[in-house]
Amino acid sequence: MPDPQVLTLVLAWIGALVVFCFLLEPFLSLLQVCRSLLAPWFLPHEETSLPKKFGSWALITGSTDGIGKAYALELAKRGMNIVLVSRNINKLRDAQREIESKYSVKTKAIQVDFSVDKDATQIVKKELQDLPIGILVNNVGKQYEYPMYLGEVPEKELWDIINVNVGAVTLMCRAFIEDMKQRGRGAIVNVSSGSEIQPLPLMTVYAATKTYVRNFTLALRSEYAPHGITIQHLAPMFVATKMNHFSEKINRKSLFVPDAESYARYAVATLGKMDNSTGYWTHGLQTFLCEIPPEWFRIYVGGHMNKIFRNDYLKSSHRIKSR
Ligand SMILES: NC(=O)c1ccc[n+]([C@@H]2O[C@H](COP(=O)([O-])OP(=O)(O)OC[C@H]3O[C@@H](n4cnc5c(N)ncnc54)[C@H](OP(=O)(O)O)[C@@H]3O)[C@@H](O)[C@H]2O)c1
């Protein structure tokens, strides 16, 4: 029989360790954001530290809306020149104007559709004409129109999701990483998703592509971090953007669903400081809690949530049609 006092002590230590792990990520990202908010007054050199650390140009894919646009603005605020990459030239020009009017940095816009073919990456490279990219943010991502069973998703949409979420991230990393290696510095941020944590019914392919992003990013870091390159795996939970238009529940700002601007403020603050992050403090708590139960339970809950979102979408589209 073990000594009850020793047993109590062991259990107390285990409990303390669990609480420590639970609070570590959200606490660190909160700390990072406080630091960066106070930096202009107390650490003026911090404001320019991203260009100094990684190089002065950042390229963000999918940067005319949502997280990508907010991330681009946040990097511009910290003195980075910005290359915007998306499909729509008018939205690109608008984003360029907004960034240049708010911050005195240079911008460049490249119109490309990553779902079309693998040459999209080469088009980007050609347009840049040897402009050295210090920070590459692989943000572009595609999701189903609404939670669907596999057989309901149009074939073309499935192929686009794989090309954008897997193909573009892979080839963009390949296109820029060797230049970064030669310069001995640079950062790559690969935007995954909380849906990577477990297989996700009704978003089967989307979640599977994000598991790819996670594994690819972690292995890539192991290959290139020794050459001075920061490779961050960023896995947000829900952020209120047009991607979640199918349900008001996840498209409305709340404590657990930040808007893109609040999300990007936190996420950029973790760059260069945390290799793996959810990018937002309440997302850190959510991820921790999600990872506790067994996988079968998470698959069940994820599928159940997606059925609720699917019903929200079908009800609202029915309302619109019957008007
Ligand atoms: N929102 C969330 O809750 C959430 C949660 C976890 C992870 N994420 C991930 O975060 C990233 C950004 O998501 P978001 O919610 O900000 O998305 P979003 O609001 O839908 O914005 C997507 C951006 O990508 C561009 N884009 C879309 N398809 C493209 C293509 N084929 N080629 C080039 N550009 C394209 C869009 O601009 P154009 O239409 O003008 O091309 C837009 O600028 C994605 O990787 C997503 O998976 C989002």
The ligand as a MOL file (V3000), in Angstrom:
LIG
                    3D

  0  0  0     0  0            999 V3000
M  V30 BEGIN CTAB
M  V30 COUNTS 48 52 0 0 0
M  V30 BEGIN ATOM
M  V30 1 N -12.0850 32.0350 -40.1100 0
M  V30 2 C -11.8720 31.0150 -39.2980 0
M  V30 3 O -12.6770 30.7020 -38.3870 0
M  V30 4 C -10.6370 30.1800 -39.4380 0
M  V30 5 C -10.3590 29.2460 -38.4460 0
M  V30 6 C -9.2280 28.4650 -38.5550 0
M  V30 7 C -8.3840 28.6140 -39.6200 0
M  V30 8 N -8.6720 29.5300 -40.5770 0 CHG=1
M  V30 9 C -7.7350 29.6360 -41.6980 0
M  V30 10 O -7.2980 30.9860 -41.8000 0
M  V30 11 C -7.0020 31.3000 -43.1580 0
M  V30 12 C -7.7510 32.5560 -43.5590 0
M  V30 13 O -9.1290 32.3530 -43.3810 0
M  V30 14 P -10.1980 33.5530 -43.4310 0
M  V30 15 O -11.3100 33.1230 -42.5720 0
M  V30 16 O -9.5270 34.8390 -43.1710 0 CHG=-1
M  V30 17 O -10.6630 33.4470 -44.9610 0
M  V30 18 P -11.5160 34.4860 -45.8250 0
M  V30 19 O -12.0940 35.5580 -44.9900 0
M  V30 20 O -12.4320 33.6210 -46.6300 0
M  V30 21 O -10.4130 35.1400 -46.7870 0
M  V30 22 C -9.7810 34.3600 -47.7500 0
M  V30 23 C -8.7820 35.1960 -48.5090 0
M  V30 24 O -8.1330 34.3580 -49.4590 0
M  V30 25 C -8.3270 34.8640 -50.7980 0
M  V30 26 N -8.5170 33.7050 -51.6490 0
M  V30 27 C -9.5010 32.7860 -51.5900 0
M  V30 28 N -9.3330 31.8390 -52.5200 0
M  V30 29 C -8.1930 32.1600 -53.1900 0
M  V30 30 C -7.4900 31.5480 -54.2600 0
M  V30 31 N -7.9420 30.4430 -54.8450 0
M  V30 32 N -6.3520 32.1160 -54.6960 0
M  V30 33 C -5.8960 33.2690 -54.1350 0
M  V30 34 N -6.5300 33.8830 -53.1020 0
M  V30 35 C -7.6640 33.3490 -52.6430 0
M  V30 36 C -9.5690 35.7520 -50.6780 0
M  V30 37 O -9.5300 36.8390 -51.5800 0
M  V30 38 P -10.1900 36.8250 -53.0420 0
M  V30 39 O -11.5390 36.2070 -52.8620 0
M  V30 40 O -10.1880 38.2260 -53.4500 0
M  V30 41 O -9.2510 35.9870 -53.8370 0
M  V30 42 C -9.3980 36.3280 -49.2660 0
M  V30 43 O -8.5060 37.4110 -49.2900 0
M  V30 44 C -7.4060 30.0470 -43.9580 0
M  V30 45 O -6.2710 29.2650 -44.2010 0
M  V30 46 C -8.3510 29.3190 -43.0420 0
M  V30 47 O -8.3910 27.9420 -43.3030 0
M  V30 48 C -9.7730 30.3210 -40.5170 0
M  V30 END ATOM
M  V30 BEGIN BOND
M  V30 1 1 1 2
M  V30 2 2 2 3
M  V30 3 1 2 4
M  V30 4 1 4 5
M  V30 5 2 4 48
M  V30 6 2 5 6
M  V30 7 1 6 7
M  V30 8 2 7 8
M  V30 9 1 8 9
M  V30 10 1 8 48
M  V30 11 1 9 10
M  V30 12 1 9 46
M  V30 13 1 10 11
M  V30 14 1 11 12
M  V30 15 1 11 44
M  V30 16 1 12 13
M  V30 17 1 13 14
M  V30 18 2 14 15
M  V30 19 1 14 16
M  V30 20 1 14 17
M  V30 21 1 17 18
M  V30 22 2 18 19
M  V30 23 1 18 20
M  V30 24 1 18 21
M  V30 25 1 21 22
M  V30 26 1 22 23
M  V30 27 1 23 24
M  V30 28 1 23 42
M  V30 29 1 24 25
M  V30 30 1 25 26
M  V30 31 1 25 36
M  V30 32 1 26 27
M  V30 33 1 26 35
M  V30 34 2 27 28
M  V30 35 1 28 29
M  V30 36 1 29 30
M  V30 37 2 29 35
M  V30 38 1 30 31
M  V30 39 2 30 32
M  V30 40 1 32 33
M  V30 41 2 33 34
M  V30 42 1 34 35
M  V30 43 1 36 37
M  V30 44 1 36 42
M  V30 45 1 37 38
M  V30 46 2 38 39
M  V30 47 1 38 40
M  V30 48 1 38 41
M  V30 49 1 42 43
M  V30 50 1 44 45
M  V30 51 1 44 46
M  V30 52 1 46 47
M  V30 END BOND
M  V30 END CTAB
M  END
